[in-house]
Amino acid sequence: MRILYHHRTASKDGQAVHIEELIGALRQLGHEVRVVAPEIAPAGGMGEDATLVHKLKAALPKALYELLELAYSWVAYRRLLQAAREFEPDFIYERYNLYLLAGAMLKRKLGIPLLLEVNSPLAEERSRHSGGLGLPRLARWAEATAWRSADHVLPVTRVLAGYVKAAGVPDERITVIPNGINREHFAVAPAPDQAKLRLDLSGKLVLGFTGFVRDWHGVDRVIRWMATPGAPANAVLLVVGDGPVRGDLEKLAEDLRLRERVRFTGVIDRDRVPEHVAAFDIALQPAVVPYASPLKLFEYLALGKAVIAPRQPNIEEILGDGDNALLFDATEPGAFERGLTRLCADPELRARLSAAAAATIDRLDLTWLGNARKIVALVCRS
């Protein structure tokens, strides 16, 4: 099939992984994909934000920035229209972004089927974070319009599907497709002992976190726990990535006399992520928003790591407490720390969770190739 893939993402974080891997999977299945998207600077690696966009967002009044976002839909639409006339696609695949209506406009103009991937309810998310929205009513209208205009909406969790349904999209036009992994990408990862040796972590109990670290991720709780009697003396925290709170976390570690036991890799190339995650004994998901499908979670599972994560509906779509992960009640004070203590003290539990974690990928077909097959099957059935 001929697929016109459209997105407005310029960052080099997990969003870029999702985009690149899905496009690669569609091409691997033999489909032709034409991409229409903003130009992205080649420099940089995983865990790096689109700094230019964020600087512009910080410099302008919120309402003006949002109007520019909406105006960009016309720019994107013209590019999409030109590409569609040249390429003659079988369908449009668009990654949803707030105020992005180009795919809906092209569908209305040419009648080409539109599949819309939704990773978060951005009108709500941005109203609560990043200083809020300047035009909340316009944002909600744009979001609902984008969702209802698609022939099929693809939220990444069942929780998020509830948001889409509440916006007026019928059940038959909603299919949940969570994030996934590229088997080949993780097949080259070294064995845990070898990975630790390469990172000078031999003999350490490695607690690991990957991604762009923000304050709400709760990594500070891990560092504070490491200063308690319940934490083994050989426990170290390895953060594979960077983030705006790195300086605060490093200062906290220094204040607690843990500086040598807390490591940040900084921004690294995505191809090097598996060799670092392979060194984890315990993979950390201290907090997550209620509708997300965390990409790091699938990477932890792919490498068979003992995962600790909050017990909440979107997480329980993939993980089961005591089955393939240890889940804790995020509303109960100290539950996360008690779970960490338990995992550190019980190597047999870690081994059992690790084996079940690795099996989860095959059991649920949590791969980008599997996702690509599901997407194409939806179009073929319609």
Secondary structure, DSSP 8 states (H G I E B T S, - for coil): -EEEEE-----BSHHHHHHHHHHHHHHHTT-EEEEE-----S---BTB--HHHHHHHHHS-HHHHHHHHHHHHHHHHHHHHHHHHHH--SEEEEE--TT--HHHHHHHHH---EEEEE-S-HHHHHHHSTT--S-HHHHHHHHHHHHHHSSEEEESSHHHHHHHHHTT--GGGB------B-HHHHHT---HHHHHHHTT-TT-EEEEEEEE--GGG-HHHHHHHHTSTTS-TTEEEEEEEE-TTHHHHHHHHHHTT-GGGEEE--SB-GGGHHHHHTT-SEEE-----TT---HHHHHHHHTT-EEEEE--HHHHTT--BTTTBEEE-TTSTTHHHHHHHHHHH-HHHHHHHHHHHHHHHHHHT-BHHHHHHHHHHHHHH-
